[in-house]
Amino acid sequence: MATDVTWRGTTDGDWSVATNWSDGAVPAAADNVSIPAGAPSITAGLGQSGVALGIVRVESGFVNTIGLDTDPLVPTYLDLDCDRLELYGAGKGYFNLSPTGTIPVIVGNSIAVGTGLFGWYIKGGTID
């Protein structure tokens, strides 16, 4: 059964660590994921394309990073398979959406983080 889970990042920045999540479990198939305002960055466990999530929402007020940009020319993306990606925060994120199916993306907020640089980087199969 799908649940709503919230990123807390209380242990470290690894998506795959159960204690980083509100219900003590890594998001499973059909779960809805929220990344709230004030949450820390997600910097590890980024290969999540094997789990078909529900809605993934980066909430208003999130100002940190999702993915890694240690090499700006070759960032490390959070691989996702989800029903919809919603971006309302003003942080920076790198998302690689599943190459199968169409994934709607809602960008409700974004910021320019420097000349020629933007807040959300999205790649993948079919983005609606």
C-alpha positions as CSV (number, residue, x, y, z in Angstrom):
1,M,0.0,0.0,0.0
2,A,1.3,3.5,-0.9
3,T,2.2,5.9,1.8
4,D,3.3,9.5,2.0
5,V,6.9,9.7,3.2
6,T,9.0,12.8,3.9
7,W,12.8,13.3,3.5
8,R,14.4,14.2,6.9
9,G,18.0,13.5,6.1
10,T,18.7,13.1,9.8
11,T,21.4,10.5,9.4
12,D,23.2,11.7,6.3
13,G,22.4,12.7,2.7
14,D,21.8,9.2,1.4
15,W,18.3,8.5,-0.1
16,S,18.9,4.7,0.5
17,V,19.2,5.0,4.3
18,A,15.9,4.2,6.1
19,T,16.5,6.5,9.1
20,N,16.6,9.5,6.7
21,W,12.8,9.1,6.1
22,S,9.8,10.0,8.2
23,D,8.5,6.5,8.5
24,G,11.8,4.8,8.9
25,A,11.7,3.1,5.5
26,V,13.1,4.0,2.1
27,P,10.3,5.0,-0.3
28,A,8.7,1.9,-2.0
29,A,6.6,1.5,-5.1
30,A,3.7,4.0,-5.4
31,D,4.8,6.0,-2.3
32,N,4.5,9.7,-2.5
33,V,7.7,11.5,-1.6
34,S,7.9,15.0,-0.1
35,I,11.2,16.9,0.3
36,P,10.2,19.8,2.6
37,A,11.4,23.3,3.4
38,G,14.5,23.2,5.5
39,A,15.5,19.6,4.6
40,P,19.1,18.9,4.0
41,S,20.6,18.0,0.6
42,I,20.3,14.5,-1.0
43,T,23.8,13.6,-2.2
44,A,24.0,9.7,-2.2
45,G,21.8,6.7,-3.0
46,L,20.9,8.5,-6.2
47,G,20.1,5.4,-8.3
48,Q,16.4,5.1,-7.6
49,S,15.0,4.4,-11.1
50,G,14.1,0.8,-10.1
51,V,11.3,1.9,-7.8
52,A,8.1,3.3,-9.4
53,L,7.1,6.1,-7.0
54,G,3.9,8.1,-7.0
55,I,4.3,11.9,-6.8
56,V,7.7,13.3,-5.9
57,R,7.4,16.8,-4.6
58,V,10.1,19.3,-3.7
59,E,8.2,21.7,-1.5
60,S,8.4,25.5,-1.3
61,G,11.2,26.6,0.9
62,F,13.6,23.8,0.0
63,V,16.9,25.6,-0.8
64,N,19.5,22.8,-0.8
65,T,20.7,20.4,-3.5
66,I,19.4,17.2,-4.9
67,G,22.2,15.2,-6.7
68,L,25.8,16.2,-6.9
69,D,27.5,19.0,-8.8
70,T,31.1,18.5,-7.7
71,D,31.9,18.5,-11.4
72,P,29.5,21.1,-13.0
73,L,30.1,19.6,-16.5
74,V,29.1,16.1,-15.4
75,P,26.7,16.3,-12.4
76,T,25.3,13.2,-10.8
77,Y,21.6,13.0,-11.2
78,L,18.9,11.5,-8.9
79,D,17.4,8.7,-11.1
80,L,13.7,8.6,-10.7
81,D,10.7,6.7,-12.0
82,C,7.6,8.4,-10.7
83,D,4.0,9.4,-11.7
84,R,4.8,13.1,-11.5
85,L,7.6,15.4,-10.4
86,E,6.7,18.7,-8.7
87,L,9.3,21.4,-8.1
88,Y,8.2,24.2,-5.9
89,G,11.5,24.8,-4.0
90,A,14.2,27.3,-4.8
91,G,17.1,24.9,-4.5
92,K,19.2,23.1,-7.1
93,G,18.4,19.6,-8.3
94,Y,19.5,17.2,-11.0
95,F,16.8,14.7,-12.0
96,N,17.1,11.9,-14.5
97,L,13.6,10.6,-15.2
98,S,12.8,7.1,-16.3
99,P,13.1,6.6,-20.1
100,T,9.8,4.7,-20.2
101,G,6.5,6.4,-20.3
102,T,5.6,10.1,-20.0
103,I,6.3,11.8,-16.7
104,P,4.6,15.1,-16.1
105,V,6.8,17.8,-14.5
106,I,5.5,20.9,-12.7
107,V,8.0,23.7,-12.1
108,G,6.4,26.1,-9.7
109,N,9.6,27.8,-8.7
110,S,13.2,28.0,-9.8
111,I,16.1,30.3,-9.3
112,A,19.1,31.2,-11.4
113,V,22.1,30.1,-9.3
114,G,24.7,32.0,-11.4
115,T,25.3,33.2,-14.9
116,G,24.0,30.6,-17.3
117,L,23.1,28.3,-14.4
118,F,19.6,27.3,-13.3
119,G,18.0,25.6,-10.3
120,W,16.5,22.5,-11.9
121,Y,18.2,20.2,-14.4
122,I,15.8,17.6,-15.8
123,K,16.6,14.9,-18.4
124,G,15.0,11.6,-19.3
125,G,12.7,9.9,-21.7
126,T,9.4,11.7,-22.3
127,I,8.8,14.7,-20.1
128,D,5.3,16.3,-20.3
